[in-house]
Amino acid sequence: MSNFTETEERQELRRQVSKLAKGYGRDWFVERARSGEKTTELWMEIAKAGYLGVNIPEEYGGGGGGIGDVAAVCEELAAQGCPLLMMVVSPAICGTVIARYGTEEQKQRWLPGICDGTATMAFAITEPDAGTNSHNITTTARRDGDEWVLKGQKIYISGVDEAENVLVVARAEDERTGKLKPCLFVVPTDSAGFEFTAIPMEIVSPEKQFQVFIDDVRLPADALVGDEDGGLVQLFAGLNPERIMAASFSTGLARHALEKASAYAKERTVFKAPIGSHQAIAHPLATAHIENELARLMTQKASALVDAGDDMAAGEAANMAKYAAAEAAVHAVDAAVQTHGGNGITQEYGMAGLLVAARAGRIAPVSREMILNFVAMHSLGLPKSY
Ligand SMILES: Cc1cc2nc3c(=O)[nH]c(=O)nc-3n(C[C@H](O)[C@H](O)[C@H](O)COP(=O)(O)OP(=O)(O)OC[C@H]3O[C@@H](n4cnc5c(N)ncnc54)[C@H](O)[C@@H]3O)c2cc1C
């Protein structure tokens, strides 16, 4: 039966996460970001409550739920002004890939730490020269006896300083054909030859981005996730969760901005009535709210398709959800800043600090243009443009 509302269980999960996040709040989060501190208490508290790995199978320490559940957690945290970027990466991308394609031993080794928050896993595909064109990545994996030797560079990798391991996408030479094929490796962040430096970013976030240098990092044979020939399939398994989580991050931020702006617009009076009674203020907020609700609906559809095992249909929906959510967040935050007038730019009201975070949703983890390329080609049947 088609259903356009979430289950009572999912709604209860949202309420619980929202309550927990309210105890921390936006001011706490921003203070952490500006002082260079981390949000470890919140991370560990959601882990302890079972929300961090809610999408991971129970036998590996998770909650046995779906991607829609972990997306709901991500959205509710963001809606309270405490977006945790590493949720997109650790339980959703890395957790999904390992739960689906890791060997039994790998699942037992890595998934419990992802769920209980003690072994966060970052994800590294982007490279300085390849950029969006990930077919052009040049990080290579070479066999040396029983070991793998990794060499290359990555850029904009989130949360490397908070992670125990990084799931690195490299290219290994196929022994039969000599061609390079993508392979995924779990690389401990304390490996010899693994270095990282923070990139100064304008986002107000405790989670940082890093440039990563992989200089002949030696790894045991079982650092390679799953099957050597399955790298591409494994990579694709991480894409829908990545997009759904990024969408939820954006819709949560949009909700946060709209709630603040609506409260302000009801209170602030400069002529005879509150500024929210002027349509010039009310309509942009209402428009952004509509856009955001549509994006949330598409995110829930994409999640339901992933959880039903229909990865192909989920691909289209997840891309559309991610696109729509980023647009909604940009419009919501812009309208929220405008609603606040001069206060919109102060640190006290915290609205301008959301601008870059919302804007980043149009760029990462996949850009708006690449989603439009995907939709033009796969949904509309137009010629491939790149
Ligand atoms: C906050 C943040 C966190 C990130 N975290 C991670 C992470 O944890 N792990 C990771 O691996 N990466 C991460 N990234 C990297 C992110 O995925 C890339 O920035 C993104 O994929 C774009 O790549 P690029 O920056 O190299 O841009 P480029 O590839 O240089 O593209 C520049 C512009 O050109 C456009 N463009 C390029 N090709 C085409 C085309 N064919 N048609 C139309 N337009 C095109 C792009 O859409 C973009 O607007 C993060 C980035 C940010 C900003």
PDBQT file of the ligand as one rigid body, heavy atoms in Angstrom, charges set to zero:
ROOT
HETATM    1  C1  LIG A 401      32.170  20.650   2.637  1.00  0.00    +0.000 C 
HETATM    2  C2  LIG A 401      32.694  19.604   1.719  1.00  0.00    +0.000 A 
HETATM    3  C3  LIG A 401      32.897  18.321   2.204  1.00  0.00    +0.000 A 
HETATM    4  C4  LIG A 401      33.419  17.327   1.359  1.00  0.00    +0.000 A 
HETATM    5  N1  LIG A 401      33.659  16.081   1.871  1.00  0.00    +0.000 NA
HETATM    6  C5  LIG A 401      34.194  15.116   1.073  1.00  0.00    +0.000 A 
HETATM    7  C6  LIG A 401      34.536  13.834   1.596  1.00  0.00    +0.000 A 
HETATM    8  O1  LIG A 401      34.339  13.565   2.792  1.00  0.00    +0.000 OA
HETATM    9  N2  LIG A 401      35.077  12.919   0.761  1.00  0.00    +0.000 N 
HETATM   10  C7  LIG A 401      35.301  13.166  -0.552  1.00  0.00    +0.000 A 
HETATM   11  O2  LIG A 401      35.792  12.272  -1.252  1.00  0.00    +0.000 OA
HETATM   12  N3  LIG A 401      35.006  14.385  -1.080  1.00  0.00    +0.000 NA
HETATM   13  C8  LIG A 401      34.472  15.358  -0.311  1.00  0.00    +0.000 A 
HETATM   14  N4  LIG A 401      34.167  16.607  -0.835  1.00  0.00    +0.000 N 
HETATM   15  C9  LIG A 401      34.468  16.883  -2.238  1.00  0.00    +0.000 C 
HETATM   16  C10 LIG A 401      33.228  17.067  -3.117  1.00  0.00    +0.000 C 
HETATM   17  O3  LIG A 401      32.625  15.820  -3.347  1.00  0.00    +0.000 OA
HETATM   18  C11 LIG A 401      33.696  17.768  -4.404  1.00  0.00    +0.000 C 
HETATM   19  O4  LIG A 401      34.039  19.094  -4.039  1.00  0.00    +0.000 OA
HETATM   20  C12 LIG A 401      32.638  17.785  -5.469  1.00  0.00    +0.000 C 
HETATM   21  O5  LIG A 401      32.401  16.484  -5.945  1.00  0.00    +0.000 OA
HETATM   22  C13 LIG A 401      33.038  18.686  -6.657  1.00  0.00    +0.000 C 
HETATM   23  O6  LIG A 401      34.334  18.392  -7.099  1.00  0.00    +0.000 OA
HETATM   24  P1  LIG A 401      35.415  19.580  -7.288  1.00  0.00    +0.000 P 
HETATM   25  O7  LIG A 401      35.394  20.378  -6.033  1.00  0.00    +0.000 OA
HETATM   26  O8  LIG A 401      36.713  19.003  -7.705  1.00  0.00    +0.000 OA
HETATM   27  O9  LIG A 401      34.840  20.480  -8.445  1.00  0.00    +0.000 OA
HETATM   28  P2  LIG A 401      35.156  20.386  -9.999  1.00  0.00    +0.000 P 
HETATM   29  O10 LIG A 401      35.059  18.966 -10.471  1.00  0.00    +0.000 OA
HETATM   30  O11 LIG A 401      36.418  21.121 -10.271  1.00  0.00    +0.000 OA
HETATM   31  O12 LIG A 401      33.939  21.169 -10.624  1.00  0.00    +0.000 OA
HETATM   32  C14 LIG A 401      33.852  22.598 -10.582  1.00  0.00    +0.000 C 
HETATM   33  C15 LIG A 401      32.515  23.026 -11.154  1.00  0.00    +0.000 C 
HETATM   34  O13 LIG A 401      32.384  22.589 -12.514  1.00  0.00    +0.000 OA
HETATM   35  C16 LIG A 401      31.185  21.858 -12.679  1.00  0.00    +0.000 C 
HETATM   36  N5  LIG A 401      31.360  20.790 -13.674  1.00  0.00    +0.000 N 
HETATM   37  C17 LIG A 401      32.391  19.913 -13.781  1.00  0.00    +0.000 A 
HETATM   38  N6  LIG A 401      32.176  19.056 -14.793  1.00  0.00    +0.000 NA
HETATM   39  C18 LIG A 401      30.967  19.390 -15.338  1.00  0.00    +0.000 A 
HETATM   40  C19 LIG A 401      30.174  18.876 -16.404  1.00  0.00    +0.000 A 
HETATM   41  N7  LIG A 401      30.541  17.822 -17.114  1.00  0.00    +0.000 N 
HETATM   42  N8  LIG A 401      28.988  19.460 -16.650  1.00  0.00    +0.000 NA
HETATM   43  C20 LIG A 401      28.567  20.526 -15.921  1.00  0.00    +0.000 A 
HETATM   44  N9  LIG A 401      29.274  21.069 -14.923  1.00  0.00    +0.000 NA
HETATM   45  C21 LIG A 401      30.450  20.494 -14.618  1.00  0.00    +0.000 A 
HETATM   46  C22 LIG A 401      30.896  21.279 -11.291  1.00  0.00    +0.000 C 
HETATM   47  O14 LIG A 401      29.517  20.948 -11.152  1.00  0.00    +0.000 OA
HETATM   48  C23 LIG A 401      31.331  22.422 -10.393  1.00  0.00    +0.000 C 
HETATM   49  O15 LIG A 401      30.299  23.359 -10.284  1.00  0.00    +0.000 OA
HETATM   50  C24 LIG A 401      33.674  17.619  -0.009  1.00  0.00    +0.000 A 
HETATM   51  C25 LIG A 401      33.466  18.928  -0.480  1.00  0.00    +0.000 A 
HETATM   52  C26 LIG A 401      32.980  19.907   0.363  1.00  0.00    +0.000 A 
HETATM   53  C27 LIG A 401      32.769  21.298  -0.186  1.00  0.00    +0.000 C 
ENDROOT
TORSDOF 0
